[in-house]
Amino acid sequence: MADNKILFELVSPAKLVVSSPVDMVVVPGSEGDFGALPQHAPMIATVRPGVIDVHDGGKVAKRIFVAGGFAEVTETRVTVLAEEAIPLADLTREMAEARRQAAETALSDASGEAARLAAEALLRIATAMEAAAS
């Protein structure tokens, strides 16, 4: 791989979503968005619900919504293990609104601390999905 590229791999539970050399990847980390370029210092980070921007050829080549997960960055590779990944082109406002309604229902029906925390996590994902679909 050329020195000016970094290998980006995005893996969801269902499949390998992306595996290609790119210029840069911007990931929604739980501590804030971070960009990974070739020769990046190694790190591991948690990923919050949001949009990954894949830069290639001087522009944003792909935008992918992720529902959270983990990222590992090395000098030559960015690997994101996502709970769920949806190309932004496939994400509709209706999908996001349906997610929000389901999350709000789960939150109102939650009995117990564990159910409430799970429903709040679903609501955070739905909120990020709505923002991405806008």
C-alpha positions in Angstrom: 0.0 0.0 0.0 1.3 3.5 -0.8 2.7 5.5 2.1 0.0 8.1 1.6 -2.9 5.7 2.3 -4.2 4.0 5.3 -6.2 0.8 5.2 -9.8 1.3 6.5 -11.8 -1.7 7.6 -15.4 -1.4 8.9 -16.9 -4.6 10.3 -20.4 -5.1 11.5 -21.9 -8.2 13.0 -23.4 -9.1 9.7 -20.4 -8.5 7.3 -17.3 -6.7 6.3 -18.7 -3.4 5.2 -15.6 -1.7 3.9 -12.0 -2.7 3.3 -10.0 -0.3 1.2 -7.0 2.0 1.3 -8.1 5.6 1.8 -6.5 9.0 2.5 -8.1 9.6 5.9 -11.0 8.3 8.2 -12.9 10.6 10.6 -14.5 8.5 13.4 -17.1 9.6 16.0 -15.1 8.6 19.1 -16.8 8.7 22.5 -14.3 11.4 23.5 -14.9 13.4 20.3 -14.3 12.9 16.6 -10.8 11.9 15.5 -9.1 11.7 12.2 -6.7 8.9 11.3 -4.1 9.4 8.7 -1.1 7.1 7.7 1.5 7.0 10.4 -1.1 7.7 13.1 0.0 6.8 16.7 -1.5 3.5 17.8 -4.7 3.8 19.8 -7.9 2.1 20.8 -11.1 4.1 21.2 -14.8 3.5 21.8 -17.1 4.8 19.1 -20.3 6.7 19.8 -23.3 6.6 17.5 -22.6 8.9 14.5 -21.2 9.1 11.0 -17.8 7.9 9.8 -16.4 10.1 7.0 -14.0 8.3 4.6 -11.8 10.7 2.7 -10.2 9.7 -0.5 -9.1 11.5 -3.6 -9.3 14.9 -1.8 -13.0 14.6 -0.9 -15.4 12.7 1.4 -15.8 9.5 -0.6 -18.2 7.6 1.8 -20.3 8.4 4.8 -21.4 5.6 7.0 -23.7 5.7 10.1 -22.5 3.5 12.9 -24.4 2.7 16.1 -21.3 2.6 18.2 -18.5 0.1 18.8 -14.7 0.1 19.0 -11.9 1.5 16.8 -8.3 0.4 16.6 -5.8 2.6 14.9 -2.3 1.7 13.9 0.3 3.4 11.6 -1.1 1.5 8.6 -4.7 0.6 9.5 -8.0 1.8 11.0 -10.4 -1.0 12.0 -13.8 -0.2 13.3 -15.9 -2.9 14.9 -19.4 -1.4 14.7 -22.6 -2.6 16.5 -24.4 -1.6 13.3 -23.3 0.1 10.1 -25.6 1.7 7.4 -24.3 3.7 4.4 -25.7 7.2 4.7 -27.1 6.9 1.2 -29.3 4.0 2.5 -30.5 5.8 5.7 -33.9 7.5 5.5 -35.7 9.9 7.7 -38.5 7.3 8.1 -36.0 4.7 9.4 -34.7 7.2 12.0 -38.1 8.2 13.1 -39.2 4.6 13.5 -36.1 3.9 15.6 -36.9 6.9 17.8 -40.5 5.8 18.3 -39.3 2.3 19.2 -36.7 3.7 21.6 -39.2 6.0 23.3 -41.7 3.1 23.7 -38.9 0.9 25.2 -38.0 3.7 27.6 -41.6 4.3 28.7 -42.1 0.5 29.1 -38.8 -0.1 31.0 -39.1 -1.7 34.3 -35.9 -1.8 36.2 -32.6 -0.1 35.9 -31.1 -2.4 33.3 -34.1 -2.0 31.0 -34.0 1.8 31.4 -30.3 1.9 30.6 -30.8 -0.3 27.5 -33.7 1.9 26.3 -31.6 5.1 26.8 -28.8 3.6 24.7 -31.4 2.9 22.0 -32.6 6.5 22.2 -29.0 7.8 21.8 -28.6 5.7 18.7 -32.0 6.9 17.3 -31.1 10.5 18.0 -27.8 10.2 16.2 -29.5 8.4 13.3 -32.0 11.3 13.0 -29.2 13.8 12.9 -27.4 11.8 10.2 -30.5 11.4 8.1 -31.2 15.2 8.1 
